[in-house]
Structure formats: C-alpha cells, structure tokens
Amino acid sequence: MKRLLLFDVDGTLVLGGPAKGAFHTALVETFGTAGDIEVHDFAGKTDPQIARELLRGAGVDDGDIEAGFPGLWDRYLHHLEDRLPAHPMSALPGVTRLLEALSAHGDVALGLLTGNIARGAELKLRSAGLFDHFRMGSYGSDSETRSELAPIALRRARETWNVDFDPRETWVVGDTPADIHCGRAGGTRTLGVATGRYGTGALAAVGADEALDDLSDTGRAVAVLLG
C-alpha cells in the first residue's frame, strides 16, 4: 500500500442536507444567538472556527465560547442525526463510482480530511451511503486550524495501516482554496474539484496540482490520483 487519498466532505463528496439548520438551532440553544449565520462564509473552514467567528461577531467572549463548546457539539449532533433521515446528504456526481473504483485497488488507502467534527462527518457520509469507504480521517474536532489537519491525517494513517505514507504520494481532494492550502501545508499533492463555489481556475491559481470540474469522469479522476 503506497498511495493515501484524503477527501474533504461538504462540496467534494456530498451536498445538501440539514447541517446548517442543525448548527443554527444548536448555537441558539447553547449561546442564545447564531450570529450572522445566514450570510457567513463557511467554505473550507472547520466547525469550531465557524462557530467561534459567528459567536465573536455576536459579542460572545472567548471564555464563554470555550465553556459552551461541549454542549454546542452535543446539541448539533443530536439535531443533525434527528434531521438527516428526512433530508439525507446527496453524493455528488461520480463520487460513489470513484470511491468504489479506488477501493478496488489494493495499494490505495482512503481517508477523510475535513473541517467537520468527526461524528458530524460520519453522520453526513452514512446518510449518503459513503462512510464505509473510509477507515480514518482528520477532523475539525482534532484541530480548529485547517492547516494542521494534513499532518494529523498522515500520522493517523500510519497508525491505521502501519505504513509510513510519503506526503508526496498523498493527495488531498477538496473544493475550496482552504483544502488546497491545507494539503500544500502538509507537503501533499492536491486535487481541486470545482463542485463548490470555486472554479478550476481559482483552485489552480492557489496551487492545486490538478483541477477537475467534478468527479464524474471516473477514468480521468483515477488517472490523476493514481498516476
């Protein structure tokens, strides 16, 4: 096993679902406010980073934010799990087929690298039937700082497969500039996927090694990631 592939979740693997509403409700229940959540930019950020930005903007001090975080995540996960059966996440075009193709390669390890807290990522991906493709991940619950997640993922992959993966043989796949910056900070290669707010040009401009419109061309995606 020599190739480690790390996938972002929202906008890369899945779309839709009730997460924003669940997050809104949990913030109000925990802190009495969700801040300017309707206009806030979530793209490429970790869940704790998003919550902290919203709460600081609403005038909540850091001490109260830290004290409230455990309750916030408990409430968020409760509301997310409760709402997902009626409003499951949708796999983006080609994702299911690509993950099946990659899983068939014995020398490929699949993991997650996402700003979602760990249980939130699991709930979202299970609702789309994708979670079982991934044996490990690094998450917003591991670090609020996105750029720290690639080294965490590499360490966790080594623990999972007992393989010392070379960052230069590792790919981070994501739909935002933050995903590309995160991979580059960890020394990995990066594939930008223009299934979110950013086009291939914007993703290439921030240093993506490759950029695709989406993952619907399985052969092309496999050739990039395993080439």
Secondary structure as UniProt FT lines:
FT   STRAND          3..7
FT   TURN            11..13
FT   STRAND          14..15
FT   HELIX           19..31
FT   TURN            37..39
FT   TURN            43..44
FT   HELIX           47..57
FT   TURN            58..59
FT   HELIX           62..83
FT   TURN            84..86
FT   STRAND          90..91
FT   TURN            93..94
FT   HELIX           95..103
FT   TURN            106..107
FT   STRAND          108..113
FT   HELIX           118..127
FT   TURN            128..129
FT   HELIX           131..133
FT   STRAND          136..138
FT   TURN            140..142
FT   HELIX           146..148
FT   HELIX           149..161
FT   HELIX           167..169
FT   STRAND          170..174
FT   HELIX           177..185
FT   TURN            186..187
FT   STRAND          189..193
FT   HELIX           200..205
FT   TURN            206..207
FT   STRAND          210..212
FT   HELIX           218..226
//
